[in-house]
Amino acid sequence: MHASQSWRELVESHQWRVGNLEGVVGKAFPPALKAGPVLSFEEDAFASVARWVNVFGLANNHCCDCGEEGLVATMSSIEVHGGRSFGAGTNMEEAWRPLDLESCRIVAVAEHEFGKAEDRRFGIATTESELRLFDTIREGAQSGRQVIVYAHGGSEMLPFPPPYLRERYRLWIRLGARAVVGHHPHVAQGFEYYEGGLICYSLGNAFFPHPRWVSNRLAMASLAVSFDPGRDSFSVFPIYADYHGNIGLARPETLASEILRSNELISDQVALSERYCEASARLFENWYRDFLPRDPRHAARLLHYFRCDAHRAMVAQALSQRMGETKEPLEYAMRQSGDFWSLDKDSNERNARDSSETLSGDSVFEQVARRFESEGRLRMASFPFEEDDVLEDSQHAIVLCEAREKPSVVSKIPGLWIQRKDDLWEWINAPYKVEIGANRMVPGWCRTNRDTLDAASIDSWRSSFSEEGVSRILAEHVLEHLEDEDLAKCLVCASIFLKPGGVFRIAVPDAAHPSAFYRELCKPEGSDPGSEDHKQFFDLGFMIKVASRAGFQVEPLEWWSSEGFHKAKWANDWETGRIERSSDHYAGRLRYSHDLWAKLVDTTPANLRQEYSTHGVSFTSLVVDLRKPE
C-alpha cells in the first residue's frame, strides 16, 4: 500500500482508523466450501495496510473464507500489529460484541452469505439476527454513546444503492444510530444526511489489488468518512485507490458529478427504483444465469420460491444442509427425503437437461441441444473434457461442463469457438474477434493470454485459427512488452490471420506524451509497476514504420505530437474493441490523485498544459487501428 502525502496527513490526524478487512491474513489455510472467490493476503501486504488502519471490521463475506483456523489467525495478526477487530468471533457473543471507542460505539454487521456466527460456531454478525442489531443500536444510544453501524451489503458495481438498503439504513438511523457506513459493492454509492444522521451507502475500495476492478470506471474512486465526536460532526473525503496499491486524496472535481448523481438518486425514491429495475434486468443474465426462466410460467414459479419467506427459508436451509454447512449431515438429509432428491444417473441427466434449458436464449443452440437430448447423447462433461464429450454435427458443437475453472480458449471446433464465461459457455461464430493478453471476458471476443496464444508464433496462431479467419484483433498495452523480433512476428501473424479489411486495434504507452513524469513511468524499465518489462516505447511515427512493414494501413485514433493532443472520431466500445487507457475511459490514479496530477502537469511544457483541461485527458495511450488491405 503506497500512501500519498495527502493521505498520510489525513490518516495521521485521526486517533482511530477503521477499515473493512475483506479476506484472510495468511496463505497456508485450506479454503472453505462457499460460493465466490476465496480472498487472502500475504503477511507483508497486510502489514502495509495495518500501518494506516488500526481498527478492522470483520463482518463481511470473506473473513471466513478459510474456516475457523483462518479467522482466528486473522484476528491474531491484527492483534500482533497493534490493531483491534470487531464483527466476528469464535461464537455469536464474540461476533456481536460492539467496539467502544471513546464516546462512540461501533457495531459491524453483514448481509448473510456464508459464515454466520452461531452460539457454538465461529463466524460473523449478520442482518439475519435483526432484533439483536436493533437492541444493540438502542442500548448504545440510550447510554449516551454515538452509535455507528459499519455495514457490509448491497449490490456490487452499481453506483447507487438498491431501494431495500435505503429503507434498511434509514430505519437504523431512526432507531438511534448516528451514522451508517456501508461497504461491499466495491464502488462508491453516494451518501445522504437523514434525520440528523449520516448514511454512506458504500465507501468503495481503498486497498483491493484485484484485476477485476482495473477496467471499472468507478472502482478507484472511493470515499472516506471522518467523525469528530467532540464536535459531533462528519466530513466525507473523496479518495482514489488503484490496482497497484496507491492511495491518496482525490481531486474533488473528478468525483463530484458521479457522487452528486448518486446522491440525487438516493433522494428520489421513484428514480432510484427505476434505475434499480433497469440494472436488475441488465445484470440478471450475467450474474444469475442459473435462474434464467424458460417462459413466463417458469419465471412465476421461481419468483414464488424467492419472494415467499417460507419457501425462501426452506430452500436456504436445505441447500445449507446439502453443502455440509449445517450440523445436519448431507447423507442424513438425503436419506430422510426419500425419492424427493437423488444423485443417481437420472439426476445427472436431469441436470444436463436443466443446463440446456438455462442456455435456451440461443434458439439455434436450443434446437441442437434438444435434438441431441432426443437422441440420448446429452450428458455432462468435466474439465478438461475429452474430444468424445463434444456433441457435434456438420454445423454445430455443444459442451455442457460442470467445471469451476475458467479456461480461456479451450478447443477449436469447426465453425465455432468454445469459450468459458462464468459458469456457462459462449459460442462465437467465425470470423472471430480475438483479444491478446486479456484479463477480462468480453462477450463476442475470444480472450487469449500467453498461456493460450503466443502472439509472435505462427504455429500457435494456426493451432487455434485459420488464415484470414479473424475479423478483429485487440491488444491494449501488450506490444510494448515484445522484443524487436517478436514485435515484427506478431504484426506479420496478425496480417496473415486477419481477413481482408480486418482491423488490429492497438493501444500502447505514448512516447510523445508531453509529461516527463508520464514518460518516466512508461518507458522501458520505467518506474511504474509492469514497466520494468517494457521493451518498446512507441510514438506515432515508429508505429507507422513497423506496421507498414507488415503491410498494414495505419489509422491513428489518439496520439500526442509537439502540437498537442489529437483524437480522431472513433468508436471506443466493446463491439469494435474497447480501450480502457484512453481519453474516454481512463479512471486511474493520474486522474484522481492530487499529488500525481500535480506531477503530470508540472512536468509538462507550459505551452501544452492547457491540453489536459481542453480535452479532459491525463493518462492516455497511443491508439491506432491497423487495417489489412482488401
C-alpha positions, 0 to 999 in steps of 0.5 A, spaced: 500 500 500 503 506 497 500 512 501 500 519 498 502 525 502 495 527 502 493 521 505 498 520 510 496 527 513 489 525 513 490 518 516 495 521 521 490 526 524 485 521 526 486 517 533 482 511 530 482 508 523 477 503 521 477 499 515 473 493 512 478 487 512 475 483 506 479 476 506 484 472 510 491 474 513 495 468 511 496 463 505 497 456 508 489 455 510 485 450 506 479 454 503 472 453 505 466 450 501 462 457 499 460 460 493 465 466 490 472 467 490 476 465 496 480 472 498 487 472 502 493 476 503 500 475 504 503 477 511 507 483 508 501 486 504 497 486 510 502 489 514 502 495 509 495 496 510 495 495 518 500 501 518 494 506 516 488 502 519 488 500 526 481 498 527 478 492 522 471 490 521 470 483 520 463 482 518 463 481 511 463 475 506 470 473 506 473 473 513 471 466 513 473 464 507 478 459 510 474 456 516 475 457 523 483 456 523 483 462 518 479 467 522 482 466 528 489 467 525 486 473 522 484 476 528 491 474 531 495 478 526 491 484 527 492 483 534 500 482 533 500 489 529 497 493 534 490 493 531 483 491 534 477 487 530 470 487 531 464 483 527 466 476 528 468 471 533 469 464 535 461 464 537 455 469 536 457 473 543 464 474 540 461 476 533 456 481 536 460 484 541 460 492 539 467 496 539 467 502 544 471 507 542 471 513 546 464 516 546 462 512 540 460 505 539 461 501 533 457 495 531 459 491 524 454 487 521 453 483 514 448 481 509 448 473 510 452 469 505 456 464 508 459 464 515 454 466 520 456 466 527 452 461 531 452 460 539 457 454 538 460 456 531 465 461 529 463 466 524 460 473 523 454 478 525 449 478 520 442 482 518 439 475 519 439 476 527 435 483 526 432 484 533 439 483 536 442 489 531 436 493 533 437 492 541 444 493 540 443 500 536 438 502 542 442 500 548 448 504 545 444 510 544 440 510 550 447 510 554 449 516 551 454 513 546 454 515 538 452 509 535 455 507 528 453 501 524 459 499 519 455 495 514 457 490 509 451 489 503 448 491 497 449 490 490 456 490 487 458 495 481 452 499 481 453 506 483 447 507 487 444 503 492 438 498 491 431 501 494 431 495 500 438 498 503 435 505 503 429 503 507 434 498 511 439 504 513 434 509 514 430 505 519 437 504 523 438 511 523 431 512 526 432 507 531 438 511 534 444 510 530 448 516 528 451 514 522 451 508 517 457 506 513 456 501 508 461 497 504 461 491 499 459 493 492 466 495 491 464 502 488 462 508 491 454 509 492 453 516 494 451 518 501 445 522 504 444 526 511 437 523 514 434 525 520 440 528 523 444 522 521 449 520 516 448 514 511 454 512 506 451 507 502 458 504 500 465 507 501 468 503 495 475 500 495 481 503 498 486 497 498 483 491 493 489 489 488 484 485 484 484 485 476 477 485 476 476 492 478 482 495 473 477 496 467 471 499 472 470 506 471 468 507 478 472 502 482 478 507 484 474 512 486 472 511 493 470 515 499 472 516 506 468 518 512 471 522 518 467 523 525 469 528 530 465 526 536 467 532 540 464 536 535 459 531 533 460 532 526 462 528 519 466 530 513 466 525 507 473 525 503 473 523 496 479 518 495 482 514 489 485 507 490 488 503 484 490 496 482 497 497 484 496 499 491 496 507 491 492 511 495 491 518 496 486 524 496 482 525 490 481 531 486 474 533 488 472 535 481 473 528 478 468 525 483 463 530 484 458 529 478 458 521 479 457 522 487 452 528 486 448 523 481 448 518 486 446 522 491 440 525 487 438 518 486 438 516 493 433 522 494 428 520 489 425 514 491 421 513 484 428 514 480 432 510 484 427 504 483 427 505 476 434 505 475 434 499 480 429 495 475 433 497 469 440 494 472 436 488 475 434 486 468 441 488 465 445 484 470 440 478 471 443 474 465 450 475 467 450 474 474 444 469 475 444 465 469 442 459 473 435 462 474 434 464 467 426 462 466 424 458 460 417 462 459 413 466 463 410 460 467 417 458 469 419 465 471 412 465 476 414 459 479 421 461 481 419 468 483 414 464 488 420 460 491 424 467 492 419 472 494 415 467 499 419 467 506 417 460 507 419 457 501 425 462 501 427 459 508 426 452 506 430 452 500 436 456 504 436 451 509 436 445 505 441 447 500 445 449 507 444 442 509 446 439 502 453 443 502 455 440 509 454 447 512 449 445 517 450 440 523 445 436 519 449 431 515 448 431 507 447 423 507 442 424 513 438 429 509 438 425 503 436 419 506 430 422 510 427 425 503 426 419 500 425 419 492 424 427 493 432 428 491 437 423 488 444 423 485 443 417 481 444 417 473 437 420 472 439 426 476 445 427 472 441 427 466 436 431 469 441 436 470 444 436 463 437 437 461 436 443 466 443 446 463 440 446 456 434 449 458 438 455 462 442 456 455 435 456 451 436 464 449 440 461 443 434 458 439 439 455 434 443 452 440 436 450 443 434 446 437 441 442 437 441 441 444 434 438 444 435 434 438 441 431 441 437 430 448 432 426 443 437 422 441 440 420 448 447 423 447 446 429 452 450 428 458 455 432 462 462 433 461 468 435 466 474 439 465 478 438 461 473 434 457 475 429 452 474 430 444 468 424 445 464 429 450 463 434 444 456 433 441 457 435 434 454 435 427 456 438 420 454 445 423 454 445 430 458 443 437 455 443 444 459 442 451 455 442 457 461 442 463 460 442 470 467 445 471 469 451 476 475 453 472 475 458 467 479 456 461 480 461 456 480 458 449 479 451 450 478 447 443 477 449 436 471 446 433 469 447 426 465 453 425 465 455 432 469 457 438 468 454 445 469 459 450 468 459 458 464 465 461 462 464 468 459 458 469 456 457 462 459 457 455 459 462 449 459 460 442 462 465 437 461 464 430 467 465 425 470 470 423 472 471 430 474 477 434 480 475 438 483 479 444 491 478 446 493 478 453 486 479 456 484 479 463 477 480 462 471 476 458 468 480 453 462 477 450 463 476 442 471 476 443 475 470 444 480 472 450 487 469 449 493 470 454 500 467 453 498 461 456 493 460 450 496 464 444 503 466 443 502 472 439 509 472 435 508 464 433 505 462 427 504 455 429 500 457 435 496 462 431 494 456 426 493 451 432 487 455 434 485 459 427 485 459 420 488 464 415 484 470 414 479 467 419 479 473 424 475 479 423 478 483 429 484 483 433 485 487 440 491 488 444 491 494 449 498 495 452 501 488 450 506 490 444 510 494 448 512 488 452 515 484 445 522 484 443 524 487 436 523 480 433 517 478 436 514 485 435 515 484 427 512 476 428 506 478 431 504 484 426 506 479 420 501 473 424 496 478 425 496 480 417 496 473 415 490 471 420 486 477 419 481 477 413 481 482 408 479 489 411 480 486 418 482 491 423 488 490 429 486 495 434 492 497 438 493 501 444 500 502 447 504 507 452 505 514 448 512 516 447 510 523 445 506 524 451 508 531 453 509 529 461 516 527 463 513 524 469 508 520 464 514 518 460 518 516 466 513 511 468 512 508 461 518 507 458 522 501 458 524 499 465 520 505 467 518 506 474 511 504 474 509 497 476 509 492 469 514 497 466 520 494 468 518 489 462 517 494 457 521 493 451 518 498 446 516 505 447 512 507 441 510 514 438 506 515 432 511 515 427 515 508 429 508 505 429 507 507 422 514 504 420 513 497 423 506 496 421 507 498 414 512 493 414 507 488 415 503 491 410 498 494 414 494 501 413 495 505 419 489 509 422 491 513 428 485 514 433 489 518 439 496 520 439 500 526 442 505 530 437 509 537 439 502 540 437 498 537 442 493 532 443 489 529 437 483 524 437 480 522 431 472 520 431 472 513 433 468 508 436 471 506 443 466 500 445 466 493 446 463 491 439 469 494 435 474 493 441 474 497 447 480 501 450 480 502 457 487 507 457 484 512 453 481 519 453 474 516 454 475 511 459 481 512 463 479 512 471 486 511 474 490 514 479 493 520 474 486 522 474 484 522 481 490 523 485 492 530 487 499 529 488 500 525 481 496 530 477 500 535 480 506 531 477 503 530 470 502 537 469 508 540 472 512 536 468 509 538 462 511 544 457 507 550 459 505 551 452 501 544 452 498 544 459 492 547 457 491 540 453 489 536 459 483 541 461 481 542 453 480 535 452 479 532 459 485 527 458 491 525 463 493 518 462 492 516 455 495 511 450 497 511 443 491 508 439 491 506 432 487 501 428 491 497 423 487 495 417 489 489 412 488 491 405 482 488 401 
